[in-house]
Amino acid sequence: MRGSIFIVSAPSGAGKTTLCRLLTERLSGIRHSISYTTRPPRKNEVHGRDYFFISEEEFMGMVRRGEFIEWAEVHGNLYGTSKAHLFEIVNSGMDVILDIDTQGARQIKGSGLEAVFVFILPPSMKVLEERLRKRETDPEEVIQRRLKQAKKEISDYTMYDYVIFNDELEKAISELISIVVAERLRIKRVDHEYIRREFLK
């Protein structure tokens, strides 16, 4: 069977990347889709593991060729999800999780592609600001831009199927795993031929 697509969005600093990584480490049968981006790698980020880091020229070439299922500009950088990469995973029977912003999620929702949408919230805006400052990777003007953008993104939370408050990490990852497991048990994912063969002959 084809795998399912899980869309996870959150304002910067809410912890979605950590949650997505823990999900794929703790639950079998699901992979993290790797996005393309024009932003430079952060410390310890690896090309092909965290992102595909490419130039803006390469990125826009992929846009023109229609190679992205969604793409957006976020904080002055471009991010996109490759159609080929995504469908290679789901056609192999694996579930896939996309860590994307609300712009990208809206594009996927508008495309009619079947997916499960999950929004991650921090406990409060105060905690979100503290987390952004603890990173010590962005200058003050970038932090302020991220906080302003966070409010815009949070206003889109009703577009999603599920909302998780990432206050306690273990609780949040347990809730995310529960969503994936529950979706796998939906009637549309059941092997009906097996049931007919084993129980209804």
N, C-alpha and C positions, 0 to 999 in steps of 0.2 A: 504494500500500500504506500501511497505518497505520504510524506511527512507533513506535519502542520507547520504553519508560520506564526511565530510569536513576535509581536512588535512591542518593544519596551522603550518608553520615553521618560524623560525627567529633566528638570532644570539642572544646569551644570553644578556639580557639587552634591547632588542628592544621593549619589552612590550607585547609579544604575550599572556602571561598568563593572564594579566589584560584584554586584548581585548576579549579573549575567555570567561572569567568570565562575563564581561559586556554583551556579546552577549547572553549568556544563561539567564541572568537576564532580559534582555529587549525584547527578542523574544521568543514566545512560540513554543513548538514543537521541541526543540533542546536541547540535553544534552551534557555535557562535558565528554568525555571518561576519566576514571581515569587510569593512567599508573602505572605499578609496577616499583619500583626503589630500588637500594641497597644503595643509599646515605642516610645519616641521615636527619631527618626532620629539616627544618629551624624554626626559631621562628614563632609561631602562625600557623604552618602547622599541619594538623590533618590527621591521618591515616584513609583511606577510604573516605576522602573528597578531599584532595589535591593529594595524591598518596597512593598507597598501599606500605608501607615501609617493605621490607623483606630482609633477609640475602642473601649474594651471593650464598650460598649453595642452598637455596630455589629457587632462581632465575634460577640457572643453571639446577636445576631439572625440572623446567617448560620448559626451552629450550629443554632439552633432550626429553621431552614428546610431543614436538611440540605444546605447548599451546599458543605461541605468534604468532600474525600475522606479527609483526615486533619487532625487538629488536636491541639495539646498545649500545656501550660503549661511554659515553660522559663525558669528563673531569674526567676520572678515575672511573666513576660510571656507573652502568648498568641500562637501562631503557627499558621497553617493554610494548606492548599493547596486552591484552588477547583477543584471538579469541572469546571465549565464551561471555565475557562481551560486546564486540563490536556487535556481531550478535544478542545478546539478545535485545539490544537497537533498531537496525534497523528493526528487525523482528516485533517489537511492533508498528512500524509505525513512530517512532521518528527519526528525523535527529540526527546525532552525530558529534561532532567536536573533532578531535584529535590534541593535542598540542604536536608535535613531531619534532625531528631534521631532517636534510636533509638525513641522513643515513636511518632512518626509512621510510621517504617519498619515497626514491628510492626503498626500498624493496617492499613497497605497490604498487608503480607504476609498478614494474617488475612482481608482482604477477598477474596482470591483473584485480585486484579488481577495480570496478568502483568507482571513487572518484573525488572530486573537490579539487584542490591544490592551496593554497593561501600562499604567502610569505610576511612577514612583515619586512620592512626595517626601521632603524632609519634615522633621517635626515642626519646624517654624522657620520664618525668614531669618530670624536671629541665628539659629543653628546653621542655616545654609551659609550665611555670611562667614561665620566662624570656620566652617569647613573649607571655604574658598581661601581664606587667609592662611589656614594651616598648611595648605599646599606649598606656599612660598614659591610659586612658579609664575605668578602674574603680577604686573605692576598695578598700582591703585586704579588707574583709569580702566584697565581691563576688568578688574573686580567689580567696579561700579557698573560697567556695561553688562556684565554677566548677571548681576542682581536685577537690573532693569529688564533684561531679556527673560529672566526667570519668571517675573510676574506675568509677562505676556504668555509664556508657555503654560504656566499653571492655569491660566484662564481657559485653556483648551481641555481641561481634564475630563469634561463630560463627553468628549468624543470617544473615550476609552471604555472597554468592557469591565476592567478591574482597576482599583486603586489600592496601592500599598504604601503605608507610612513607614519609611525607613528610619525608625527611632532606635530599635535594637536590631543589630545586623542578623542575629540568628533567627529572630522572629520573622524578619522580612524575607530571608531566604527560604524559610519554611513555607511561608505563604506563597512565594513565587513557585516553588516546587509543587505545592498543592494545586495551583492553577493548571500547570502543565499536565500533571497526573489526571486531574479531573477532565481536562479536554481530551485526553487519550481514551477515556472511558465512555465518551459520548457514543450514542447509538450509530452515528455515521462512521465511526472508526472501527466498529465491531466487524469481525470476519463472518459475515452472514452465511457464506457458503459452508464454513466449518460447522456453524450451529445447525444448519439444515441437515448436513451429512451425519453429524454425531447424535442429534437429538430428535429430529423431526422426520426421519425415514419411516 
